[in-house]
Amino acid sequence: MRDEDELHRGNEAGYDFEKVLTMHDLVSSDDVFFAATGITDGELLKGVHYHGNHITTETLVVRGLTGTIRRINATHSTDKLDNLSSIHY
């Protein structure tokens, strides 16, 4: 909470700020996708790495309905990104 007023309004609206949320509380259907792309290297995913004129990323995608888990290792061309963006790599 940012302040006591926000906490008070949340409590009045019926929110329980002490409750530990379960997966079912957050997602109540199997018809869901989850995706995460690493920013820094970690135990689950590699982070963003710069190699001359390309960038590599690793993404994890999970489909709840089928249980399919995909890892996507992508290479992004900085030359092509420069043409699409005002940010230059």
Residue frames relative to the residue before (quaternion, step in Angstrom):
aa qw qx qy qz dx dy dz
M 1.0000 0.0000 0.0000 0.0000 0.00 0.00 0.00
R 0.4592 -0.6812 0.4991 0.2757 3.51 -1.11 0.68
D 0.7978 -0.0746 0.0692 0.5942 3.57 1.09 -0.68
E 0.7118 -0.4613 0.3216 0.4208 3.58 -1.33 0.17
D 0.6135 0.5557 -0.3511 0.4376 3.60 1.05 -0.72
E 0.6549 0.5030 -0.3105 0.4708 3.58 0.95 -0.87
L 0.6305 0.5225 -0.3246 0.4734 3.60 1.00 -0.80
H 0.6577 0.5161 -0.3037 0.4570 3.58 0.92 -0.93
R 0.6704 0.4891 -0.2990 0.4711 3.60 0.88 -0.92
G 0.6428 0.5192 -0.3235 0.4611 3.62 1.00 -0.75
N 0.6485 0.5075 -0.3080 0.4765 3.58 0.99 -0.84
E 0.6499 0.5121 -0.3121 0.4669 3.59 0.97 -0.82
A 0.6736 0.4825 -0.2908 0.4783 3.59 1.10 -0.67
G 0.6038 -0.6120 0.3404 0.3808 3.58 1.28 -0.01
Y 0.4626 0.6778 -0.4537 0.3476 3.59 1.22 0.21
D 0.2267 -0.7506 0.6080 0.1249 3.56 -1.03 0.87
F 0.2098 -0.8324 0.5048 0.0907 3.56 -0.17 1.30
E 0.6261 0.5210 -0.3389 0.4709 3.59 1.28 -0.08
K 0.5390 0.6510 -0.3950 0.3602 3.60 1.23 -0.39
V 0.3080 -0.7026 0.6100 0.1984 3.55 -1.05 0.84
L 0.3233 -0.7793 0.5098 0.1683 3.57 -0.57 1.19
T 0.3084 -0.7307 0.5823 0.1784 3.55 -1.07 0.84
M 0.6855 -0.4483 0.3514 0.4536 3.57 -1.28 0.14
H 0.6489 0.5202 -0.3240 0.4508 3.62 0.98 -0.80
D 0.6080 0.5396 -0.3564 0.4605 3.61 1.09 -0.62
L 0.7175 0.4543 -0.2459 0.4672 3.58 0.97 -0.86
V 0.7896 0.0393 0.0218 0.6119 3.58 1.03 -0.86
S 0.1309 -0.8471 0.5135 0.0414 3.58 -0.34 1.22
S 0.7013 0.3993 -0.2550 0.5327 3.61 1.25 0.20
D 0.4710 -0.6473 0.5111 0.3130 3.56 -1.21 0.46
D 0.5930 0.5745 -0.3577 0.4363 3.59 1.27 -0.32
V 0.4430 0.6765 -0.4425 0.3877 3.55 0.56 1.25
F 0.2016 -0.7329 0.6338 0.1431 3.53 -1.26 0.53
F 0.1106 -0.7458 0.6516 0.0837 3.55 -1.20 0.63
A 0.0272 0.7916 -0.6097 0.0291 3.57 -0.95 0.86
A 0.0237 0.7787 -0.6261 0.0332 3.54 -1.08 0.82
T 0.1300 -0.7635 0.6290 0.0671 3.56 -1.00 0.88
G 0.4600 -0.6952 0.4847 0.2648 3.56 -0.88 0.98
I 0.2445 -0.7409 0.6081 0.1466 3.54 -1.07 0.78
T 0.7594 0.0761 -0.0379 0.6451 3.56 1.00 -0.94
D 0.6232 -0.5430 0.3932 0.4026 3.60 -1.15 0.48
G 0.0614 0.7906 -0.6055 0.0675 3.55 -0.98 0.90
E 0.7239 -0.4249 0.3132 0.4442 3.55 -1.29 -0.15
L 0.7298 0.4267 -0.2346 0.4799 3.59 1.06 -0.70
L 0.8248 0.0631 0.0219 0.5615 3.59 0.88 -0.94
K 0.4683 -0.6131 0.5492 0.3213 3.52 -1.28 0.48
G 0.4581 -0.6839 0.4974 0.2739 3.54 -1.15 0.57
V 0.6879 -0.4214 0.3729 0.4584 3.55 -1.35 -0.22
H 0.0403 -0.7945 0.6059 -0.0041 3.58 -0.92 0.96
Y 0.2658 -0.7603 0.5800 0.1225 3.53 -0.97 0.98
H 0.0056 0.7867 -0.6142 0.0613 3.57 -0.87 1.06
G 0.8055 -0.2372 0.1439 0.5236 3.60 -0.06 1.21
N 0.8264 -0.1956 0.1620 0.5025 3.56 -0.57 -1.17
H 0.7320 0.3303 -0.2831 0.5244 3.61 1.11 0.55
I 0.2848 -0.7269 0.6084 0.1425 3.51 -1.35 0.51
T 0.1684 -0.7791 0.5922 0.1184 3.60 -0.99 0.78
T 0.0550 -0.7745 0.6300 0.0149 3.54 -1.18 0.77
E 0.2024 -0.7456 0.6182 0.1447 3.55 -1.29 0.40
T 0.0693 -0.8017 0.5935 -0.0173 3.56 -0.87 1.05
L 0.2146 -0.7395 0.6260 0.1238 3.55 -1.15 0.75
V 0.0284 -0.7860 0.6174 -0.0124 3.59 -0.85 1.01
V 0.0567 -0.7930 0.6065 -0.0043 3.58 -0.83 1.04
R 0.1746 -0.7610 0.6167 0.0998 3.57 -0.94 0.94
G 0.4127 -0.7548 0.4611 0.2174 3.56 -0.56 1.18
L 0.6409 0.5716 -0.3298 0.3921 3.57 0.94 -0.89
T 0.7998 0.2607 -0.1207 0.5271 3.59 0.91 -0.91
G 0.4252 -0.7024 0.4653 0.3308 3.58 1.20 -0.38
T 0.3772 0.7356 -0.4786 0.2960 3.58 1.27 0.24
I 0.1035 -0.7707 0.6277 0.0365 3.54 -0.98 0.95
R 0.0483 -0.8007 0.5971 -0.0043 3.57 -0.76 1.06
R 0.1578 -0.7223 0.6627 0.1188 3.52 -1.20 0.70
I 0.1130 -0.7936 0.5970 0.0306 3.54 -0.79 1.04
N 0.1105 -0.7537 0.6466 0.0405 3.53 -0.77 1.12
A 0.0491 -0.8356 0.5463 -0.0304 3.56 -0.42 1.23
T 0.1934 -0.7312 0.6424 0.1236 3.51 -1.26 0.65
H 0.1350 -0.7989 0.5857 0.0232 3.56 -0.75 1.13
S 0.3523 -0.7458 0.5327 0.1895 3.58 -0.78 1.07
T 0.3821 -0.7347 0.5094 0.2339 3.59 -0.63 1.08
D 0.5856 0.5728 -0.3763 0.4329 3.60 1.10 -0.60
K 0.6969 0.4487 -0.2741 0.4877 3.60 0.87 -0.92
L 0.6295 0.5275 -0.3399 0.4582 3.61 1.03 -0.74
D 0.6103 0.5569 -0.3488 0.4424 3.60 1.04 -0.75
N 0.6662 0.5119 -0.2993 0.4523 3.58 1.02 -0.79
L 0.7255 0.4443 -0.2347 0.4703 3.58 1.17 -0.57
S 0.7827 0.3237 -0.1127 0.5196 3.54 1.23 -0.46
S 0.4700 -0.6356 0.5190 0.3253 3.52 -1.27 0.34
I 0.5773 0.5439 -0.3767 0.4786 3.59 1.31 -0.10
H 0.1445 -0.8010 0.5761 0.0747 3.60 -0.75 0.98
Y 0.3262 -0.7823 0.5114 0.1412 3.54 -0.77 1.13
